[in-house]
């Protein structure tokens, strides 16, 4: 199951995504965690110190390796250089799975030990001084989009992505790559403004969107969120001494997380698992093709010198039954 956490900067989306990852790991589920936010705070939120977080391999710096592996023996993709962030898989492409070993995980993922188990953590890499004036952060998150386009995941296995803040997620088609999107919102007008943008942008793409209220202090805050987002409000989180200790680098055992917040995490998992029966792999594949053609026409063909529409395999539908080549 693929889960995105989005929200405005400072909403607490990285904190809540890290809590959800811990909750899944504590239940024994296999998890791939991906930090696709420009600030790159997910590693520390999962307990890494500054040195360990800085040592994580950046997906953006290993894009050629990722492309070379994923294109496999697909005859429609003549070289890794002609792959862009939206390139869809086809017959002969290599697909990735949550539980398997593969060269992408070897190069880009590192195990993080948590209470109850370990998760694979991948990061896009930070936006550096060298990028200023010559790059945009979406060139780094393109590695994540390619990974998701070639991912075949099933029930009871999870990929959790901490997305870039605000509505920047809509600069590509990556917002359609998830089974469910949790939008973290504070009980303020600014807090729900991103929800309105996301709801509007995602309306025509069948995105399953639920609001997670954060920093809620009482019934008035809950009433405000209900009045602003209606039935999209799933759960709320209040003050947490456990989170405060975690932010100081001294987290207690995860089983000591406050009961209301623990139950809220359980509700997030229930909502995630419920989307499995709603999966539509044909629509998912059509959306990949839609955004690939859009990107090809706007900049991809010119940049690569190739007709990227020819990369689309009209008979291919991504799904759990699709076998990946060796």
Rosetta silent file (secondary structure, phi, psi, omega in degrees, C-alpha in Angstrom):
SEQUENCE: XXXXXXXXXXXXXXXXXXXXXXXXXXXXXXXXXXXXXXXXXXXXXXXXXXXXXXXXXXXXXXXXXXXXXXXXXXXXXXXXXXXXXXXXXXXXXXXXXXXXXXXXXXXXXXXXXXXXXXXXXXXXXXXXXXXXXXXXXXXXXXXXXXXXXXXXXXXXXXXXXXXXXXXXXXXXXXXXXXXXXXXXXXXXXXXXXXXXXXXXXXXXXXXXXXXXXXXXXXXXXXXXXXXXXXXXXXXXXXXXXXXXXXXXXXXXXXXXXXXXXXXXXXXXXXXXXXXXXXXXXXXXXXXXXXXXXXXXXXXXXXXXXXXXXXXXXXXXXXXXXXXXXX
SCORE:     score description
SCORE:     0.000 S_00000001
   1 L     0.000  136.977 -176.375    0.000    0.000    0.000 S_00000001
   2 E  -108.237  125.631 -173.786    1.328    3.423   -0.960 S_00000001
   3 E  -127.411  132.452  174.473    0.707    6.305    1.452 S_00000001
   4 E  -111.856  140.561  169.335    1.565   10.007    1.107 S_00000001
   5 E  -111.366  123.186 -179.723    1.739   12.548    3.910 S_00000001
   6 E  -128.985  169.193  179.215    1.255   16.142    2.727 S_00000001
   7 E   155.738  168.060  179.177    0.588   19.483    4.390 S_00000001
   8 L   -71.741  160.432  177.261    1.903   22.987    4.734 S_00000001
   9 L   -57.793  133.779  179.846    5.321   23.597    6.214 S_00000001
  10 L    86.497    0.747 -178.062    5.247   23.314    9.994 S_00000001
  11 L   -74.520  -20.465 -177.324    2.015   21.306   10.082 S_00000001
  12 L    99.686   16.176 -176.663    3.758   18.298   11.580 S_00000001
  13 H   -64.850  -36.617  178.648    3.460   16.002    8.560 S_00000001
  14 H   -67.478  -41.016  177.328    6.996   14.621    8.981 S_00000001
  15 H   -60.922  -46.643 -177.873    6.362   13.904   12.656 S_00000001
  16 H   -70.387  -35.805  176.334    3.082   12.138   11.892 S_00000001
  17 H   -64.702  -37.619  178.666    4.536   10.195    8.970 S_00000001
  18 H   -68.462  -36.446  176.144    7.351    9.000   11.243 S_00000001
  19 H   -64.850  -40.502  179.168    4.818    7.951   13.898 S_00000001
  20 H   -65.325  -40.999  177.246    2.840    6.034   11.291 S_00000001
  21 H   -61.413  -43.563  177.740    6.001    4.311   10.072 S_00000001
  22 H   -62.422  -40.513 -179.943    6.816    3.329   13.667 S_00000001
  23 H   -62.477  -44.579  179.133    3.261    2.049   14.137 S_00000001
  24 H   -64.172  -44.767 -178.951    3.498   -0.152   11.035 S_00000001
  25 H   -64.354  -37.997  179.562    6.930   -1.469   12.003 S_00000001
  26 H   -63.971  -26.304  177.006    5.751   -2.245   15.544 S_00000001
  27 L   -87.093    2.682  177.268    3.053   -4.435   14.002 S_00000001
  28 L    85.669    9.037 -177.792    5.634   -6.374   12.016 S_00000001
  29 L   -78.662  144.273  171.526    4.712   -4.971    8.586 S_00000001
  30 E   -72.364  132.288 -174.286    7.386   -4.527    5.892 S_00000001
  31 E  -134.969  133.861  165.106    7.858   -0.799    5.284 S_00000001
  32 E  -109.885  120.225  178.844    9.760    1.348    2.812 S_00000001
  33 E  -103.777  134.946 -177.199    9.956    4.946    4.065 S_00000001
  34 E  -128.143  124.618  175.504   10.788    7.705    1.582 S_00000001
  35 E   -95.804  103.921  179.687   11.743   11.282    2.433 S_00000001
  36 L  -110.177   18.600  179.519   10.699   13.380   -0.570 S_00000001
  37 L   -93.154  146.736 -178.093   10.563   16.680    1.319 S_00000001
  38 L   -62.837  -25.874 -176.131   13.047   19.447    0.571 S_00000001
  39 L   -85.518  -18.431  173.136   13.930   19.704    4.270 S_00000001
  40 L    55.620   58.561 -178.537   14.892   16.016    4.681 S_00000001
  41 L  -108.975   -0.214 -175.026   13.808   15.581    8.311 S_00000001
  42 H   -67.149  -40.699  178.725   12.344   12.079    8.168 S_00000001
  43 H   -55.756  -53.432  176.292   15.601   10.331    9.112 S_00000001
  44 H   -59.353  -35.703  178.569   16.017   12.303   12.351 S_00000001
  45 H   -66.614  -21.881  176.657   12.308   11.800   13.108 S_00000001
  46 L   -94.447    7.229  172.407   12.976    8.063   12.900 S_00000001
  47 L   104.744    1.877  178.379   15.816    8.364   15.379 S_00000001
  48 L   -75.201  143.537  173.461   18.907    8.932   13.240 S_00000001
  49 L   -82.153  174.977 -173.434   21.465   11.383   14.547 S_00000001
  50 H   -59.966  -41.115 -179.559   22.764   14.200   12.358 S_00000001
  51 H   -65.263  -43.741  179.884   25.784   12.260   11.142 S_00000001
  52 H   -64.883  -40.145 -179.464   23.717    9.202   10.231 S_00000001
  53 H   -66.105  -40.926  179.843   21.119   11.307    8.420 S_00000001
  54 H   -67.815  -24.346 -177.734   23.744   13.138    6.386 S_00000001
  55 L   -84.485   -5.715 -179.408   25.306    9.814    5.363 S_00000001
  56 L   -64.951  135.140 -179.423   22.105    8.500    3.768 S_00000001
  57 L   -70.859  132.740 -177.090   22.573    7.936    0.014 S_00000001
  58 E   -84.210  127.793  176.843   20.574   10.403   -2.072 S_00000001
  59 H   -60.315  -38.189 -178.823   18.284    8.941   -4.721 S_00000001
  60 H   -61.040  -27.097  179.629   18.769   12.087   -6.820 S_00000001
  61 H   -87.050   -6.302 -178.394   22.492   11.367   -7.054 S_00000001
  62 H  -121.596   28.017 -175.106   21.873    7.775   -8.162 S_00000001
  63 H   -63.930  -38.200 -179.992   19.271    8.498  -10.807 S_00000001
  64 H   -62.557  -42.467  177.910   21.286    6.902  -13.623 S_00000001
  65 H   -63.125  -43.293 -179.968   21.567    3.643  -11.698 S_00000001
  66 H   -60.666  -47.289 -179.797   17.835    3.706  -10.906 S_00000001
  67 H   -62.352  -44.319 -177.173   16.931    4.301  -14.540 S_00000001
  68 H   -61.739  -39.911  179.470   19.309    1.643  -15.827 S_00000001
  69 H   -69.606  -47.162 -173.033   17.847   -0.970  -13.504 S_00000001
  70 H   -68.433  -32.348 -177.955   14.200   -0.101  -14.089 S_00000001
  71 H   -70.300  -24.762  174.823   14.360   -0.019  -17.883 S_00000001
  72 L    53.259 -124.442  179.232   15.558   -3.623  -17.841 S_00000001
  73 L  -114.857   29.473  179.318   15.138   -5.123  -21.315 S_00000001
  74 L   -68.879  113.255 -175.874   12.234   -2.942  -22.387 S_00000001
  75 L   -68.316  -15.091 -179.741   12.809   -2.483  -26.145 S_00000001
  76 L   -80.196  -13.758 -179.911   10.811    0.752  -26.160 S_00000001
  77 L  -114.100  104.622 -170.693   13.401    2.475  -23.949 S_00000001
  78 L   -76.084  -24.474  179.230   16.657    2.634  -25.876 S_00000001
  79 L  -160.854  159.741  176.668   18.777    4.084  -23.080 S_00000001
  80 H   -61.987  -28.694 -177.702   18.579    5.357  -19.520 S_00000001
  81 H   -65.326  -21.656  179.969   19.234    8.844  -20.911 S_00000001
  82 H   -92.854    1.526  176.672   15.805    8.846  -22.583 S_00000001
  83 L   -86.953  137.066  173.600   13.964    8.075  -19.338 S_00000001
  84 L  -119.852  179.959 -171.957   12.313   10.944  -17.510 S_00000001
  85 L   -61.686  -24.770 -176.671   10.532   11.031  -14.158 S_00000001
  86 L   -98.850    1.984 -175.987    7.196    9.962  -15.656 S_00000001
  87 L   -55.866  122.888 -179.066    8.460    7.111  -17.855 S_00000001
  88 L   -87.497  158.646  175.684    6.022    4.213  -17.380 S_00000001
  89 L   -75.990  164.064  175.128    7.008    0.554  -17.331 S_00000001
  90 L  -151.692 -172.154  178.449    6.254   -1.838  -20.155 S_00000001
  91 L   -58.152  126.897 -178.582    7.039   -5.373  -21.227 S_00000001
  92 L    98.104  -16.028  177.277   10.669   -6.043  -20.297 S_00000001
  93 L   -68.460  152.271  172.737   10.885   -3.339  -17.617 S_00000001
  94 L   -90.076  131.427  177.150   12.143   -4.322  -14.197 S_00000001
  95 L  -103.619  159.029  179.489    9.604   -3.829  -11.452 S_00000001
  96 E  -118.772  150.791  179.115   10.355   -3.402   -7.754 S_00000001
  97 L  -127.853  160.314 -173.753    8.634   -4.890   -4.745 S_00000001
  98 L   -65.698  -41.836 -169.547    8.578   -3.922   -1.100 S_00000001
  99 L   -90.240  -15.567 -169.001   10.140   -7.079    0.335 S_00000001
 100 L   -80.543  159.693  163.309   12.728   -8.000   -2.283 S_00000001
 101 L   -85.473  142.713  174.819   16.446   -7.278   -2.544 S_00000001
 102 L  -160.948  165.777 -177.439   17.383   -5.329   -5.670 S_00000001
 103 H   -62.282  -27.773  178.040   20.078   -2.903   -6.877 S_00000001
 104 H   -66.611  -46.626  176.725   17.880    0.164   -6.220 S_00000001
 105 H   -64.755  -40.657  179.660   17.549   -0.727   -2.548 S_00000001
 106 H   -57.287  -40.970 -175.217   21.229   -1.670   -2.371 S_00000001
 107 H   -84.592  -31.714 -166.448   22.227    1.769   -3.668 S_00000001
 108 H  -119.017  -14.287 -175.236   19.554    3.990   -2.138 S_00000001
 109 E  -110.526  146.824  175.119   18.006    2.370    0.939 S_00000001
 110 E  -133.155  140.193  179.222   19.379    1.911    4.421 S_00000001
 111 E   -72.817  139.209  174.846   17.824   -0.077    7.288 S_00000001
 112 E  -122.254  120.698 -179.010   16.603    1.891   10.298 S_00000001
 113 E   -80.724  127.283  178.193   15.987   -0.091   13.469 S_00000001
 114 E  -127.659  166.979  175.228   12.772    0.809   15.274 S_00000001
 115 L   -56.720  121.284  176.143   10.848   -0.703   18.170 S_00000001
 116 L    93.867   -8.981  179.068    9.438   -3.942   16.824 S_00000001
 117 E   161.810 -177.272 -179.916   11.414   -4.095   13.586 S_00000001
 118 E  -116.551  151.623  175.211   13.424   -2.354   10.894 S_00000001
 119 E  -123.780  156.199  171.275   12.302   -0.286    7.908 S_00000001
 120 E   -87.476  129.013  178.929   14.028    0.625    4.686 S_00000001
 121 E  -114.536  128.759  174.149   14.636    4.373    4.449 S_00000001
 122 E  -123.979  146.773 -179.093   15.277    6.173    1.168 S_00000001
 123 E  -132.739  146.369  177.689   15.825    9.917    0.734 S_00000001
 124 L   -71.703  -28.851 -173.437   15.797   12.163   -2.308 S_00000001
 125 L   103.124  148.556 -176.020   18.714   14.181   -0.960 S_00000001
 126 L   -74.839  159.790  171.353   18.745   17.806    0.178 S_00000001
 127 L   -81.124  116.537 -171.248   18.529   20.874   -2.024 S_00000001
 128 L  -103.384  172.138  177.164   22.108   22.155   -1.951 S_00000001
 129 H   -59.829  -31.643 -179.124   23.877   25.420   -2.747 S_00000001
 130 H   -67.441  -21.239 -179.762   24.999   23.864   -6.038 S_00000001
 131 H   -82.586  -18.476 -173.728   21.348   23.571   -7.097 S_00000001
 132 L   -61.300  126.828  176.344   20.579   27.273   -6.627 S_00000001
 133 L    81.779   -9.699 -176.750   19.718   28.994   -9.865 S_00000001
 134 L  -128.665   -5.987 -173.643   20.222   25.874  -11.993 S_00000001
 135 L  -146.770  166.964  171.124   17.855   23.254  -10.647 S_00000001
 136 L  -128.886  158.915 -174.078   14.504   22.662   -9.004 S_00000001
 137 L   -67.122  -21.749 -179.332   13.677   20.221   -6.285 S_00000001
 138 H   -68.740  -18.862  174.240   11.383   18.260   -8.583 S_00000001
 139 H   -68.349  -24.298  177.178   14.445   17.029  -10.471 S_00000001
 140 H   -85.490  -41.110 -179.978   15.320   15.157   -7.271 S_00000001
 141 H   -71.024  -12.551  175.566   11.839   13.868   -6.496 S_00000001
 142 H   -58.194  -30.409  177.383   11.715   12.500  -10.049 S_00000001
 143 H   -64.948  -37.398  178.133   13.670    9.506   -8.747 S_00000001
 144 H   -67.855  -41.275 -179.627   10.835    8.788   -6.310 S_00000001
 145 H   -62.767  -42.653  176.405    8.224    9.077   -9.059 S_00000001
 146 H   -60.758  -43.887  178.421   10.106    6.597  -11.241 S_00000001
 147 H   -58.164  -47.455 -179.166   10.379    4.223   -8.284 S_00000001
 148 H   -66.111  -36.116  178.707    6.631    4.444   -7.625 S_00000001
 149 H   -62.698  -27.133 -176.862    5.804    3.982  -11.317 S_00000001
 150 L  -107.311   12.258 -177.030    7.666    0.654  -11.285 S_00000001
 151 E   -92.228  131.076  171.686    6.498   -0.512   -7.852 S_00000001
 152 L  -115.422  108.486 -176.275    4.227   -3.519   -7.462 S_00000001
 153 L  -121.856  152.237 -177.823    2.993   -3.648   -3.881 S_00000001
 154 L  -119.760 -171.004  178.128    0.389   -5.770   -2.207 S_00000001
 155 L   -68.735  153.470  176.532   -1.698   -5.789    0.971 S_00000001
 156 L    65.532   19.397  169.299    0.071   -5.737    4.333 S_00000001
 157 E  -138.499  144.864 -163.207    3.178   -4.076    2.880 S_00000001
 158 E  -136.242  139.380  169.692    3.653   -0.344    2.913 S_00000001
 159 E  -120.743  116.082 -176.311    5.505    2.483    1.204 S_00000001
 160 E  -111.965  121.828 -176.591    5.179    5.739    3.167 S_00000001
 161 E  -115.208  121.800  172.556    6.297    8.955    1.466 S_00000001
 162 E   -86.621  105.399 -171.709    6.822   12.233    3.316 S_00000001
 163 L   -82.894  164.930  175.995    6.053   14.653    0.490 S_00000001
 164 L   -65.923  151.380 -170.741    7.311   18.179   -0.087 S_00000001
 165 L   -71.145  158.876  174.529    5.287   20.838    1.721 S_00000001
 166 L    70.893 -151.448 -177.427    2.360   22.787    0.341 S_00000001
 167 L   -95.665   12.400  179.485    0.949   22.287   -3.143 S_00000001
 168 H   -62.343  -20.185 -179.961    4.361   21.699   -4.764 S_00000001
 169 H   -58.870  -22.512 -175.933    3.418   18.025   -5.090 S_00000001
 170 H   -85.208    6.460  175.812    1.324   18.976   -8.117 S_00000001
 171 H   -73.691   -7.431  175.946    4.366   19.949  -10.179 S_00000001
 172 L  -145.255 -175.494  179.132    4.331   16.338  -11.413 S_00000001
 173 H   -87.316    8.966 -173.411    1.971   13.389  -11.518 S_00000001
 174 H   -63.592  -24.513 -178.383    3.353   11.909   -8.312 S_00000001
 175 H   -65.777  -14.886  178.678    0.253   12.944   -6.347 S_00000001
 176 H   -93.912    2.938 -172.277   -1.690   10.209   -8.225 S_00000001
 177 L   -89.739    9.171 -170.444    0.722    7.420   -7.238 S_00000001
 178 L  -119.630  149.024  173.927   -0.797    6.653   -3.839 S_00000001
 179 L   -71.469  -35.582  178.613   -3.579    4.476   -2.479 S_00000001
 180 E  -151.195  145.815  177.567   -4.342    7.151    0.101 S_00000001
 181 E  -119.727  124.555  176.081   -3.076   10.636    0.910 S_00000001
 182 E  -100.270  116.731  178.672   -3.131   11.977    4.455 S_00000001
 183 E   -98.142  116.036 -178.054   -3.204   15.757    4.555 S_00000001
 184 E   -86.474  123.301 -175.601   -1.960   17.045    7.904 S_00000001
 185 E  -133.481  133.360  170.615   -3.749   20.247    8.897 S_00000001
 186 E   -80.190  156.852 -179.192   -3.606   22.462   11.947 S_00000001
 187 L   -80.609   62.071  177.459   -6.926   23.927   13.167 S_00000001
 188 L  -139.631  165.240  178.252   -6.305   27.347   11.591 S_00000001
 189 H   -61.385  -42.317  177.052   -7.298   29.051    8.343 S_00000001
 190 H   -65.060  -35.275 -177.862   -3.771   28.674    7.036 S_00000001
 191 H   -62.567  -32.942 -178.291   -3.766   25.091    8.196 S_00000001
 192 H   -98.296   -2.333 -178.467   -6.696   24.128    5.983 S_00000001
 193 H   -65.258  -38.269  178.586   -5.739   26.269    2.971 S_00000001
 194 H   -66.197  -34.462  176.952   -3.525   23.517    1.541 S_00000001
 195 H   -58.149  -44.924 -178.156   -6.435   21.095    1.939 S_00000001
 196 H   -63.694  -41.931  177.252   -8.594   23.257   -0.320 S_00000001
 197 H   -62.368  -47.301 -177.644   -5.864   23.445   -2.952 S_00000001
 198 H   -62.593  -44.333 -179.544   -5.208   19.713   -2.795 S_00000001
 199 H   -59.403  -42.389 -179.067   -8.903   18.862   -2.964 S_00000001
 200 H   -67.273  -48.094 -177.800   -9.345   21.049   -6.028 S_00000001
 201 H   -65.335  -38.532 -172.390   -6.281   19.767   -7.892 S_00000001
 202 H   -86.034   -6.951 -171.036   -6.907   16.113   -7.081 S_00000001
 203 H   -54.111  -41.030 -173.864  -10.635   16.149   -7.798 S_00000001
 204 H   -90.087    7.168 -174.954  -10.422   14.758  -11.339 S_00000001
 205 H  -119.879   10.073  175.972   -7.880   12.028  -10.573 S_00000001
 206 L    65.571   29.797 -178.955   -9.650    9.836   -8.046 S_00000001
 207 L   -75.927  125.898  175.480   -7.207   10.647   -5.244 S_00000001
 208 L   -80.517  111.760 -172.314   -8.290    9.210   -1.884 S_00000001
 209 E  -121.749  127.275  175.041   -7.746   12.132    0.482 S_00000001
 210 E  -129.843  142.694 -179.127   -8.213   12.212    4.243 S_00000001
 211 E   -95.415  134.509  175.197   -7.410   15.042    6.648 S_00000001
 212 E  -113.744  110.559  178.731   -5.423   14.404    9.808 S_00000001
 213 E   -74.551  134.218 -178.862   -5.875   17.198   12.329 S_00000001
 214 E  -128.332  155.032 -179.208   -2.706   18.002   14.246 S_00000001
 215 L    60.739   36.952 -179.642   -1.880   20.194   17.235 S_00000001
 216 L   -83.377  130.960 -174.631   -5.492   19.961   18.345 S_00000001
 217 L  -109.122  -10.598 -179.011   -6.071   21.352   21.831 S_00000001
 218 L   176.871 -177.635 -177.416   -9.754   20.770   22.440 S_00000001
 219 H   -57.529  -33.470 -179.510  -13.320   20.371   21.102 S_00000001
 220 H   -64.365  -38.138  177.567  -13.335   23.841   19.530 S_00000001
 221 H   -65.467  -40.072  178.745  -10.371   22.889   17.330 S_00000001
 222 H   -66.339  -42.734  178.074  -12.114   19.693   16.267 S_00000001
 223 H   -60.612  -40.079  179.094  -15.330   21.586   15.508 S_00000001
 224 H   -62.034  -46.982 -179.552  -13.357   24.067   13.393 S_00000001
 225 H   -63.081  -41.919  177.368  -11.758   21.302   11.340 S_00000001
 226 H   -59.387  -41.065 -177.963  -15.112   19.569   10.858 S_00000001
 227 H   -68.819  -27.439 -176.392  -16.647   22.812    9.633 S_00000001
 228 H   -90.805  -34.564 -173.246  -13.797   23.377    7.157 S_00000001
 229 H  -120.842   -5.724  175.290  -13.161   19.883    5.755 S_00000001
 230 H    61.757 -137.142 -175.590  -16.334   17.952    6.608 S_00000001
 231 H   -70.508   -8.573  177.445  -16.252   14.177    6.334 S_00000001
 232 H   -71.761  -14.870  176.864  -12.677   14.263    5.023 S_00000001
 233 E   -72.859  119.044 -177.058  -11.497   14.679    8.628 S_00000001
 234 E   -95.468  -56.033 -178.196  -10.354   11.219    9.699 S_00000001
 235 E  -147.657  169.264  174.302   -8.593   11.632   13.057 S_00000001
 236 E  -132.335  153.286  176.911   -6.904   14.262   15.190 S_00000001
 237 L  -121.234  136.796  176.926   -3.705   14.340   17.210 S_00000001
 238 L  -108.240 -159.270 -179.515   -3.160   16.414   20.319 S_00000001
 239 L   -61.544  144.555  179.993   -0.196   17.191   22.518 S_00000001
 240 L  -138.059  115.950  172.578    2.268   14.340   22.962 S_00000001
 241 H   -65.866  -30.863  178.881    4.941   14.118   25.620 S_00000001
 242 H   -63.296  -45.866  179.537    6.303   11.151   23.650 S_00000001
 243 H   -64.095  -40.503  179.055    6.774   13.320   20.555 S_00000001
 244 H   -60.851  -41.366  177.115    8.393   16.073   22.613 S_00000001
 245 H   -66.063  -38.374  178.108   10.905   13.534   23.971 S_00000001
 246 H   -63.304  -40.620 -179.821   11.485   12.210   20.440 S_00000001
 247 H   -67.752  -20.649  174.503   12.204   15.720   19.174 S_00000001
 248 L   -88.720    0.351 -179.627   14.842   16.021   21.887 S_00000001
 249 L    82.545   16.722 -177.599   16.434   12.812   20.646 S_00000001
 250 L  -131.054   57.782 -177.012   15.307   10.804   23.680 S_00000001
 251 L   -71.057  135.905  171.167   12.227    8.835   22.610 S_00000001
 252 L   -70.144  179.934  174.061   10.818    6.324   25.094 S_00000001
 253 L   -58.739  142.423 -174.010    9.738    2.896   23.890 S_00000001
 254 H   -63.023  -27.202  179.736    7.084    3.346   21.208 S_00000001
 255 H   -64.378  -12.605  179.494    4.593    1.300   23.216 S_00000001
 256 H   -91.773    2.350  174.142    4.491    4.227   25.650 S_00000001
 257 L   -56.921  141.210 -176.972    2.943    6.589   23.095 S_00000001
 258 L   -54.427  142.308 -176.201   -0.241    8.075   24.553 S_00000001
 259 H   -56.291  -46.180 -179.740   -3.346    5.920   24.008 S_00000001
 260 H   -59.931  -40.099  179.737   -5.374    8.532   22.052 S_00000001
 261 H   -71.984  -34.565  176.190   -2.506    9.088   19.617 S_00000001
 262 H   -64.558  -42.296  178.032   -1.877    5.353   19.345 S_00000001
 263 H   -65.173  -36.424  178.145   -5.551    4.766   18.503 S_00000001
 264 H   -63.483  -39.381  176.385   -5.379    7.549   15.901 S_00000001
 265 H   -63.633  -38.695  175.816   -2.463    5.765   14.218 S_00000001
 266 H   -60.738  -37.239  177.769   -4.532    2.604   14.196 S_00000001
 267 H   -66.434  -36.155  176.334   -7.291    4.517   12.406 S_00000001
 268 H   -62.916  -42.118  179.498   -4.795    5.643    9.757 S_00000001
 269 H   -65.960  -41.789  178.470   -3.816    2.018    9.132 S_00000001
 270 H   -60.723  -42.891  179.121   -7.449    0.922    8.939 S_00000001
 271 H   -64.873  -38.988  177.854   -8.169    3.650    6.387 S_00000001
 272 H   -63.531  -50.286 -176.509   -5.109    2.641    4.395 S_00000001
 273 H   -63.368  -30.814 -179.053   -5.962   -1.060    4.367 S_00000001
 274 H   -67.826  -22.259 -178.776   -9.550   -0.315    3.329 S_00000001
 275 H   -76.548  -12.395 -177.057   -8.347    1.261    0.071 S_00000001
 276 H   -59.551  -41.237 -178.815   -6.916   -2.053   -1.151 S_00000001
 277 H   -68.861  -14.218 -178.772  -10.306   -3.230   -2.391 S_00000001
 278 H   -94.699    0.416 -176.164  -10.655    0.025   -4.343 S_00000001
 279 L   -60.618  139.321  177.633   -7.471   -0.422   -6.358 S_00000001
 280 L  -134.502   91.533 -175.699   -7.804    0.092  -10.098 S_00000001
 281 H   -64.569  -30.100  178.358   -4.526   -0.820  -11.800 S_00000001
 282 H   -66.766  -43.816  177.124   -5.868    0.120  -15.232 S_00000001
 283 H   -64.124  -41.963  179.043   -6.662    3.662  -14.071 S_00000001
 284 H   -57.523  -44.370  179.575   -3.300    3.826  -12.304 S_00000001
 285 H   -68.318  -40.191  177.751   -1.545    2.892  -15.552 S_00000001
 286 H   -60.228  -39.662  179.630   -3.644    5.362  -17.587 S_00000001
 287 H   -66.507  -37.949  174.112   -2.634    8.146  -15.226 S_00000001
 288 H   -57.115  -48.199 -178.521    1.035    7.255  -15.687 S_00000001
 289 H   -62.759  -43.296 -179.554    0.581    7.492  -19.450 S_00000001
 290 H   -56.303  -50.528 -176.931   -1.347   10.777  -19.150 S_00000001
 291 H   -73.953  -28.583  176.757    1.385   12.542  -17.208 S_00000001
 292 H   -66.100  -45.353  178.334    4.151   11.008  -19.294 S_00000001
 293 H   -63.342  -39.081  179.316    2.640   12.380  -22.500 S_00000001
 294 H   -62.336  -45.754  179.642    2.110   15.748  -20.836 S_00000001
 295 H   -70.332  -35.633  178.276    5.732   15.945  -19.723 S_00000001
 296 H   -60.052  -45.686 -177.405    7.008   14.640  -23.047 S_00000001
 297 H   -71.846  -36.388 -174.340    5.279   17.413  -24.957 S_00000001
 298 H   -78.756  -32.605 -178.887    6.125   20.217  -22.542 S_00000001
 299 H  -157.348  -24.510 -171.437    9.848   19.498  -22.107 S_00000001
 300 H   -65.929  -45.598 -179.196   10.822   15.818  -22.276 S_00000001
 301 H   -60.479  -43.220 -178.870   11.068   15.344  -26.041 S_00000001
 302 H   -66.615  -40.941 -176.162   13.195   18.448  -26.431 S_00000001
 303 H   -70.450  -38.801 -176.154   15.498   17.582  -23.535 S_00000001
 304 H   -92.496  -16.783 -176.271   16.110   13.960  -24.520 S_00000001
 305 L    71.472   22.087 -177.790   15.972   14.366  -28.303 S_00000001
 306 L  -131.629  158.393  173.829   13.567   11.417  -28.479 S_00000001
 307 L   -86.567   97.181 -172.064    9.864   10.864  -29.089 S_00000001
 308 H   -72.951  -15.297  174.819    8.925    9.779  -25.575 S_00000001
 309 H   -62.858  -26.931 -179.387    5.397    8.812  -26.608 S_00000001
 310 H   -70.812  -10.928  177.989    6.990    5.773  -28.259 S_00000001
 311 H   -77.271  -14.105 -176.182    7.971    4.500  -24.796 S_00000001
 312 L   -77.536  125.580  177.230    4.345    3.731  -23.965 S_00000001
 313 L   -94.305  105.195 -171.963    3.459    0.049  -24.205 S_00000001
 314 L   -65.711  -20.280 -178.374   -0.265    0.065  -25.136 S_00000001
 315 L   -96.950    4.309 -173.588   -0.803   -3.531  -23.996 S_00000001
 316 L   -99.318  131.628  172.466    0.844   -3.173  -20.581 S_00000001
 317 L  -128.749  121.398  178.017   -1.079   -2.761  -17.334 S_00000001
 318 L   -66.559  142.914  179.041    0.841   -2.628  -14.068 S_00000001
 319 L  -177.695  170.466 -175.541   -0.490   -4.981  -11.425 S_00000001
 320 L   -67.247  -22.265 -178.193    0.355   -7.534   -8.768 S_00000001
 321 L   -86.329   -6.295 -177.755    0.215  -10.396  -11.257 S_00000001
 322 L   -75.865  127.513  179.535    2.855   -8.846  -13.540 S_00000001
 323 L   -91.042  138.456  177.160    6.146  -10.718  -13.332 S_00000001
 324 L   -90.188  143.244  177.039    9.394   -8.779  -13.447 S_00000001
 325 L   -70.105  157.101  178.391   12.252  -10.056  -15.651 S_00000001
 326 L   -70.472    0.000    0.000   15.417  -11.284  -14.023 S_00000001
